[in-house]
Amino acid sequence: MDKEKVYVIYGNEPKKMIHDLLSHLRIENNIDKNARIGLKPNLVVAKPSTSGATTSPELLEGTIEYLKSKGFNNIVIMEGSWVGDRTSRAFEVSGYTDIARKFDVPLIDLQRDSYITCDVEGMKLKVCEQVFKMDYLINMPVLKGHCQTKMTCALKNLKGCIPDSEKRRFHTMGLHKPIAYLNKAIKSHLIIVDGIMGDLSFEEGGNPVQMNRIIVGFDPVLIDSYVASLMGYDVAEIPYIKIAENLGVGSCLASKDQVHELNEDFNTKKITRSRQVERLSKYIEEKDACSACYGSLVHALARLDEQGLLRRLKGKICIGQGFKRVKGTGMGVGVCTRGFEQNVPGCPPTAKDILELLKRNI
């Protein structure tokens, strides 16, 4: 495995997908057999993963199954939901309580944990004590939007490892700087991103976008810089990513060659669209589009809408396998529409690449 790469697998079977990814990486070769392994999902609220807010229970279960099959038995699940919700309720609603019982894996509610004060480059941070009892931390965020920081993924997911009082203080500090510094205090050894279904713009869910992918890597800065492009953002628009890079937490994606895709996505089944996604779909001409490709286009249209430019878009954007070998005069997204006058290549392309083409045509 190459720690300077991002690994991606497409599909809608999280348990099988994570097994295939972890088998490819052979992560067991780099973990001590007696290590205490902490799994840190995103259970910001007590909602099912279908809402686009929380980490898939199937992904969590698949990760535990893989670790158990390799002889790792000292595994815990730990999380601290956001202020105003109870972690214990989130464990129950998300299906984690049943998983913990099935595999005999303890659930640690970090809202009830004591804390240690860390000094990170002169910034004092309160961090839950249990975090430092882990030998190997697996960070399992959701690929989704955020109402204040635009996106949340690997770096911001560690905010669940601080007490509620510190979460409140992070907001008074503007979020970006303390999030970056927190990742200097806590090391993520492995990041498994749930990109199956994440919310378009809000961390609490409600506008889920089906992206049908799992992303794995070892560098949270690398992961987040890649995810930013998937959602249609420049890294500069998410300040905590560059702050973390400057602190030495990791390095931003420098080349598309750093992205290793294990397969392609051919799944065209889509979830029932939320009101916001339904509104954006009015700008799309779709014929058998794969979910991953369609999701990228939805994120690009959302970014265009945020910039006040969506209403200037002329004509619909074509996408899907039904456009293979079709000559078109408008815009097409993905390799299936390569016959169009204007085309964004990729299978699937990133929302950032799609957004660049859209903005050139308004």
C-alpha positions as CSV (number, residue, x, y, z in Angstrom):
1,M,0.0,0.0,0.0
2,D,1.1,3.6,-0.7
3,K,0.3,6.0,2.1
4,E,0.4,8.9,-0.4
5,K,-2.5,7.5,-2.4
6,V,-6.3,7.6,-2.0
7,Y,-8.1,4.3,-2.7
8,V,-11.6,4.2,-4.1
9,I,-14.1,1.4,-4.7
10,Y,-17.6,1.9,-6.2
11,G,-20.8,0.1,-5.5
12,N,-23.7,-0.2,-3.1
13,E,-22.7,-3.2,-1.0
14,P,-20.6,-1.6,1.8
15,K,-19.7,-4.8,3.6
16,K,-18.3,-6.4,0.5
17,M,-16.7,-3.2,-0.7
18,I,-14.8,-2.6,2.5
19,H,-13.6,-6.2,2.7
20,D,-12.3,-5.9,-0.9
21,L,-10.5,-2.6,-0.2
22,L,-8.9,-3.7,3.1
23,S,-7.8,-7.0,1.5
24,H,-6.2,-5.0,-1.3
25,L,-4.3,-2.9,1.2
26,R,-3.6,-5.7,3.7
27,I,-3.8,-3.3,6.6
28,E,-3.3,-6.2,9.0
29,N,0.4,-6.2,8.2
30,N,0.8,-2.8,9.8
31,I,-1.2,-3.3,13.0
32,D,0.2,-5.0,16.1
33,K,-2.0,-8.1,16.9
34,N,-2.5,-6.8,20.4
35,A,-3.4,-3.3,19.4
36,R,-6.4,-1.6,20.9
37,I,-8.3,-0.5,17.8
38,G,-10.7,2.4,18.0
39,L,-13.4,2.9,15.3
40,K,-14.6,6.5,15.2
41,P,-17.7,6.8,13.0
42,N,-19.8,10.0,12.4
43,L,-23.0,9.9,14.6
44,V,-23.5,13.6,14.9
45,V,-27.2,13.0,15.4
46,A,-29.5,10.1,16.1
47,K,-30.5,9.4,12.5
48,P,-30.1,6.4,10.2
49,S,-27.4,6.5,7.5
50,T,-30.1,6.8,4.8
51,S,-30.6,10.4,6.0
52,G,-27.1,11.3,4.7
53,A,-26.0,12.2,8.2
54,T,-24.3,9.1,9.8
55,T,-21.9,6.4,9.0
56,S,-23.4,3.3,7.4
57,P,-23.9,0.4,9.9
58,E,-23.1,-2.0,7.1
59,L,-19.7,-0.3,6.6
60,L,-19.0,-0.4,10.3
61,E,-20.0,-4.1,10.5
62,G,-17.9,-5.0,7.4
63,T,-14.8,-3.3,9.0
64,I,-15.3,-5.2,12.3
65,E,-15.7,-8.5,10.4
66,Y,-12.5,-7.9,8.5
67,L,-10.5,-7.0,11.6
68,K,-11.9,-10.0,13.5
69,S,-11.1,-12.3,10.6
70,K,-7.4,-11.2,10.9
71,G,-7.2,-12.0,14.6
72,F,-7.9,-8.5,16.0
73,N,-10.1,-8.8,19.1
74,N,-9.4,-5.6,21.1
75,I,-11.8,-3.3,19.1
76,V,-14.0,-0.5,20.4
77,I,-16.5,1.9,18.8
78,M,-16.3,5.4,20.2
79,E,-18.2,8.6,19.4
80,G,-19.5,11.7,21.0
81,S,-22.6,13.2,19.2
82,W,-23.1,16.9,18.9
83,V,-24.3,19.1,21.7
84,G,-28.1,18.7,22.1
85,D,-28.2,15.0,21.1
86,R,-27.3,11.9,23.1
87,T,-24.7,9.5,21.8
88,S,-26.4,6.6,23.5
89,R,-29.6,7.3,21.4
90,A,-27.5,7.7,18.2
91,F,-25.9,4.2,18.8
92,E,-29.4,2.7,19.1
93,V,-31.0,4.5,16.1
94,S,-28.1,3.8,13.8
95,G,-28.1,0.1,14.5
96,Y,-24.7,0.2,16.3
97,T,-26.0,-1.2,19.5
98,D,-27.0,-4.5,17.7
99,I,-23.6,-4.6,16.0
100,A,-21.8,-4.1,19.2
101,R,-23.7,-7.0,20.8
102,K,-23.3,-9.2,17.8
103,F,-19.5,-8.9,17.8
104,D,-18.9,-8.3,21.5
105,V,-17.4,-4.8,20.8
106,P,-17.8,-2.2,23.5
107,L,-19.5,1.1,22.7
108,I,-17.8,4.1,24.3
109,D,-19.8,7.3,24.7
110,L,-17.3,10.1,24.6
111,Q,-19.9,12.6,25.9
112,R,-19.5,10.8,29.3
113,D,-15.7,10.6,29.2
114,S,-13.1,12.6,31.1
115,Y,-10.6,14.8,29.2
116,I,-7.0,15.6,28.9
117,T,-5.7,19.1,28.1
118,C,-3.2,19.1,25.2
119,D,-0.9,21.9,24.1
120,V,-0.8,22.0,20.3
121,E,1.6,24.6,19.0
122,G,0.5,26.9,21.8
123,M,-3.2,26.2,21.5
124,K,-4.8,24.4,24.5
125,L,-7.3,21.7,23.5
126,K,-9.4,19.4,25.6
127,V,-9.5,15.9,24.2
128,C,-11.4,12.9,25.5
129,E,-9.2,10.6,27.5
130,Q,-10.3,7.4,25.8
131,V,-8.8,8.6,22.5
132,F,-5.3,8.3,23.9
133,K,-5.9,4.7,25.0
134,M,-6.1,3.6,21.4
135,D,-3.1,2.1,19.6
136,Y,-4.7,2.4,16.2
137,L,-7.5,4.9,15.3
138,I,-9.8,4.2,12.3
139,N,-11.6,7.4,11.4
140,M,-14.9,6.6,9.6
141,P,-16.5,9.9,8.5
142,V,-19.3,10.5,6.0
143,L,-18.7,12.4,2.8
144,K,-21.2,15.3,3.2
145,G,-21.8,19.0,3.3
146,H,-21.7,21.3,6.3
147,C,-23.6,24.5,6.9
148,Q,-20.6,26.4,8.3
149,T,-17.5,24.8,6.9
150,K,-19.0,23.7,3.5
151,M,-17.9,20.1,3.9
152,T,-17.1,17.7,6.7
153,C,-15.0,14.5,6.3
154,A,-11.8,13.1,7.9
155,L,-10.4,16.2,9.6
156,K,-13.7,17.5,11.1
157,N,-14.9,14.0,12.2
158,L,-12.4,14.1,15.1
159,K,-14.5,16.9,16.6
160,G,-16.5,14.0,18.1
161,C,-13.5,13.2,20.3
162,I,-13.7,16.4,22.4
163,P,-16.1,17.1,25.3
164,D,-19.3,19.1,24.7
165,S,-17.9,22.2,26.3
166,E,-15.0,22.2,23.9
167,K,-17.3,21.7,20.9
168,R,-19.0,24.9,21.9
169,R,-15.7,26.7,22.3
170,F,-14.6,25.5,18.8
171,H,-17.5,27.4,17.3
172,T,-16.5,30.6,19.1
173,M,-13.0,30.1,17.6
174,G,-14.4,29.9,14.1
175,L,-14.0,26.1,13.7
176,H,-11.3,26.0,11.0
177,K,-8.2,26.6,13.1
178,P,-9.2,24.4,16.1
179,I,-10.2,21.5,13.8
180,A,-6.8,21.6,12.1
181,Y,-5.0,21.8,15.4
182,L,-7.1,18.9,16.8
183,N,-5.7,16.7,14.1
184,K,-2.2,17.5,15.2
185,A,-3.2,16.2,18.7
186,I,-5.0,13.1,17.5
187,K,-3.5,10.9,14.8
188,S,-5.9,9.0,12.4
189,H,-4.0,5.9,11.4
190,L,-6.6,4.8,8.8
191,I,-9.5,6.8,7.2
192,I,-12.5,4.9,5.8
193,V,-14.9,7.4,4.2
194,D,-18.5,6.5,3.9
195,G,-19.3,7.9,0.5
196,I,-22.3,5.7,-0.1
197,M,-24.8,8.4,0.8
198,G,-24.1,11.8,2.3
199,D,-26.1,15.0,2.7
200,L,-25.7,17.7,0.0
201,S,-25.1,20.6,2.3
202,F,-26.1,19.9,5.9
203,E,-24.3,17.8,8.5
204,E,-27.7,16.8,10.1
205,G,-28.9,15.1,7.0
206,G,-32.2,15.5,5.0
207,N,-30.9,16.0,1.5
208,P,-29.0,12.7,0.8
209,V,-27.1,12.3,-2.4
210,Q,-26.2,8.8,-3.5
211,M,-22.4,8.8,-4.3
212,N,-21.9,5.0,-4.2
213,R,-18.3,4.9,-3.1
214,I,-16.0,4.1,-0.2
215,I,-12.7,6.0,0.0
216,V,-9.8,4.8,2.1
217,G,-6.4,6.4,2.9
218,F,-3.9,7.1,5.6
219,D,-3.6,10.9,5.4
220,P,-6.6,13.0,6.5
221,V,-5.4,16.1,4.6
222,L,-5.0,14.1,1.4
223,I,-8.5,12.5,1.9
224,D,-10.2,15.8,2.6
225,S,-8.5,17.6,-0.3
226,Y,-9.7,14.8,-2.6
227,V,-13.3,14.9,-1.1
228,A,-13.4,18.7,-1.6
229,S,-13.0,18.2,-5.4
230,L,-15.6,15.5,-5.4
231,M,-18.0,18.0,-3.8
232,G,-17.1,20.8,-6.2
233,Y,-14.8,22.9,-3.9
234,D,-11.3,24.3,-4.2
235,V,-9.1,23.4,-1.2
236,A,-8.8,27.1,-0.5
237,E,-12.6,27.3,0.2
238,I,-12.1,24.9,3.2
239,P,-9.5,26.7,5.3
240,Y,-8.9,23.9,7.8
241,I,-7.4,21.7,5.1
242,K,-4.5,24.0,4.3
243,I,-4.1,24.9,8.0
244,A,-3.7,21.2,8.8
245,E,-1.2,20.8,5.9
246,N,0.9,23.7,7.2
247,L,0.9,22.1,10.7
248,G,2.4,18.9,9.2
249,V,-0.7,16.8,9.6
250,G,-0.6,15.6,6.0
251,S,-0.4,16.8,2.4
252,C,-3.0,17.9,-0.1
253,L,-3.7,15.9,-3.3
254,A,-1.1,17.0,-5.9
255,S,-2.0,14.7,-8.8
256,K,-4.9,12.6,-10.0
257,D,-2.3,9.8,-10.2
258,Q,-2.6,9.6,-6.4
259,V,-6.2,8.3,-6.8
260,H,-6.3,4.6,-7.3
261,E,-9.8,3.2,-8.3
262,L,-10.3,-0.5,-7.8
263,N,-13.3,-0.7,-10.1
264,E,-16.0,1.3,-11.9
265,D,-19.6,2.0,-10.9
266,F,-22.4,0.7,-13.1
267,N,-25.3,0.9,-10.6
268,T,-28.1,3.0,-11.9
269,K,-30.6,2.5,-9.0
270,K,-31.1,5.7,-7.2
271,I,-32.7,6.5,-3.8
272,T,-35.9,8.6,-3.6
273,R,-34.8,12.2,-4.2
274,S,-35.0,14.8,-1.5
275,R,-36.7,18.1,-2.3
276,Q,-33.4,19.9,-3.0
277,V,-32.0,17.1,-5.2
278,E,-35.3,17.0,-7.1
279,R,-35.1,20.7,-7.8
280,L,-31.5,20.4,-9.1
281,S,-32.5,17.4,-11.3
282,K,-34.6,19.7,-13.4
283,Y,-31.3,20.8,-15.1
284,I,-30.3,17.2,-16.0
285,E,-31.2,15.0,-18.9
286,E,-30.5,11.5,-17.6
287,K,-30.5,8.2,-19.4
288,D,-29.4,5.2,-17.2
289,A,-26.8,7.3,-15.3
290,C,-24.6,5.5,-12.8
291,S,-25.3,6.8,-9.2
292,A,-21.7,7.9,-8.6
293,C,-21.6,10.0,-11.8
294,Y,-25.1,11.4,-11.1
295,G,-24.1,12.3,-7.6
296,S,-21.1,14.3,-8.8
297,L,-23.3,16.3,-11.2
298,V,-25.8,17.1,-8.4
299,H,-23.0,18.4,-6.2
300,A,-21.7,20.6,-9.1
301,L,-25.1,22.0,-9.6
302,A,-25.5,22.7,-5.9
303,R,-22.2,24.7,-5.9
304,L,-23.4,26.6,-9.0
305,D,-26.6,27.4,-7.1
306,E,-24.7,28.6,-4.0
307,Q,-22.8,31.0,-6.3
308,G,-26.0,32.4,-7.7
309,L,-25.3,31.2,-11.2
310,L,-27.6,28.3,-11.6
311,R,-30.4,30.4,-13.1
312,R,-28.1,31.4,-15.9
313,L,-27.5,27.8,-17.1
314,K,-28.9,27.3,-20.6
315,G,-30.2,23.9,-21.6
316,K,-29.9,20.6,-19.7
317,I,-26.7,18.6,-19.0
318,C,-26.8,15.1,-20.4
319,I,-25.6,12.2,-18.4
320,G,-25.8,8.4,-18.6
321,Q,-25.1,5.2,-20.4
322,G,-28.0,5.9,-22.7
323,F,-25.9,8.5,-24.4
324,K,-23.1,6.2,-25.5
325,R,-22.2,6.7,-29.2
326,V,-24.6,9.7,-29.4
327,K,-23.5,12.9,-31.1
328,G,-24.8,15.9,-29.2
329,T,-24.4,19.6,-29.5
330,G,-24.8,20.5,-25.8
331,M,-22.9,19.5,-22.6
332,G,-22.4,16.0,-21.4
333,V,-20.9,14.6,-18.2
334,G,-18.9,11.4,-18.0
335,V,-17.3,9.1,-20.6
336,C,-20.7,7.9,-21.8
337,T,-21.3,11.4,-23.3
338,R,-17.9,11.8,-25.0
339,G,-19.7,12.3,-28.3
340,F,-21.1,15.7,-27.2
341,E,-19.5,19.0,-28.3
342,Q,-18.6,19.7,-24.7
343,N,-17.8,16.9,-22.3
344,V,-16.4,16.4,-18.8
345,P,-14.4,13.1,-19.0
346,G,-14.2,10.7,-16.2
347,C,-15.9,7.6,-14.8
348,P,-17.1,9.3,-12.7
349,P,-15.7,12.9,-13.0
350,T,-15.4,15.1,-9.9
351,A,-17.9,17.8,-9.2
352,K,-15.1,20.3,-9.4
353,D,-14.3,19.3,-13.0
354,I,-18.0,19.5,-13.9
355,L,-18.4,22.9,-12.2
356,E,-15.5,24.3,-14.3
357,L,-17.2,23.4,-17.5
358,L,-20.6,24.7,-16.4
359,K,-19.1,28.0,-15.4
360,R,-17.5,28.4,-18.8
361,N,-20.9,28.1,-20.4
362,I,-23.0,30.7,-18.5
